[in-house]
Amino acid sequence: MTAKLMHSDWTMLMAQPGANFTEQRKVFRQALGPHVIGDYDGLIQQHIGPFCQALSGISGNPFPAIIDAVGAIVTRLGYGDKVYQTHGEELVRLNRNRIELITWAFTQFWMVDVFPLLRFIPSWFPGANFRKIGKKATCMATKIRFWPYEMVADAMKEGKADDSVLSRFIDNPSLSNDRLRDAMALMYTSTAIINLFYQLLLHPECQRSLQVELDAAGADSRTLSFEEIRKLPLWNAIWKETLRFPPAPLGVPHCTTQDDVWNGYFIPKGSAIYFNIGFMLRDKTIWGEDADLFRPERFIPELNPNYANLPDMSNIPFGFGLRICPGRYLAERVAMQLAVAVLAKFEIAPVDGETVDPSQIEYEDSTVRRPSNLRCQFIPRQPAST
């Protein structure tokens, strides 16, 4: 359903190993790898002010504002400021709508996934609503895939293109322009930001302690660099626990390319293999008897004798092997800098007259998981130093 009928089989998420998959990953290594990702911090910081301003007026779900902020950064980075200024809002909205549709589709049972030949029946046929959904998603995906790329390509021919990942790599002899186009059409969302806000809403004592640390580092008067943020012990403990703690997804499935046998089990070629990341991040033999509790101190060496034996949280939530998220360095950098700036300026609190009841929080499931009905407000705060 999502791959063929919703036109997602060209993305790295759905593509099988081969030239398309390999070249798209190559684009990300060269453009967004750890050796160059710091070059984009200035762009990220330009969006901190507008993001905080957008949150200051919210009394409800902050996720649309998060998507808009991350979308603006990705659009400018991928296609340049001119494309963002003229069509940025439409591109962000188009990406957001497609993400929501794909996310919903991932959580549904589709008979066409069991009987693939059903994809050939006409959309007017009784019970073929999935064909209409597929057409809608295909229309959005096609526009996202080709429209901004063509704008930059035309500007390049006219000598009017500004700096962007696409303008830097287009017509690069080591890369196919088609693969470059498809890699740039991927949109990354930082669900970690909304999960962080939710946990700090549930644990105000953690929020207060974190803000004391941020104020002491100078975040109350200036924007901290990513390198400074990474040196904050409590922040990094809370960040890692936020990545670990939310009910985690199964992750992106892998597909066996040949028959295999594991531990006595025969696994035929073409089988979908899911990784139970949720269990990995809650396994009490690894995390301790309090694995089901939000306890950032587990990531502080002085407070946890078992710290050195904990898994690396910069990997597990992002997947494994060839399917590991290629944009994880950008996602982490964007999320950390935006979130720290918000926490330095605001107290995250329940909406007036409401309480936060974890039993009433609903989660939106897909390859990532986030609370879908979270409601909060952002109250300007006085830093501890004053």
DAZIPE-V604176 format. One record per helix or strand. SS is the DSSP state (helix for helix, strand for strand). FROM is the first residue (numbers start at 1). LEN is the number of residues. Records with the same first field share a line. If there is no record, write none. Layout:
# DAZIPE-V604176
SS: FROM-LEN  FROM-LEN
This chain:
# DAZIPE-V604176
helix: 19-14  37-10  48-9  63-17  81-26  111-4  116-5  129-30  165-5  177-8  191-12  204-13  226-5  233-13  277-4  284-4  296-4  301-3  307-3  316-3  321-3  328-18  358-3
strand: 59-2  254-2  260-3  265-3  272-2  346-4  363-3  369-3  376-5
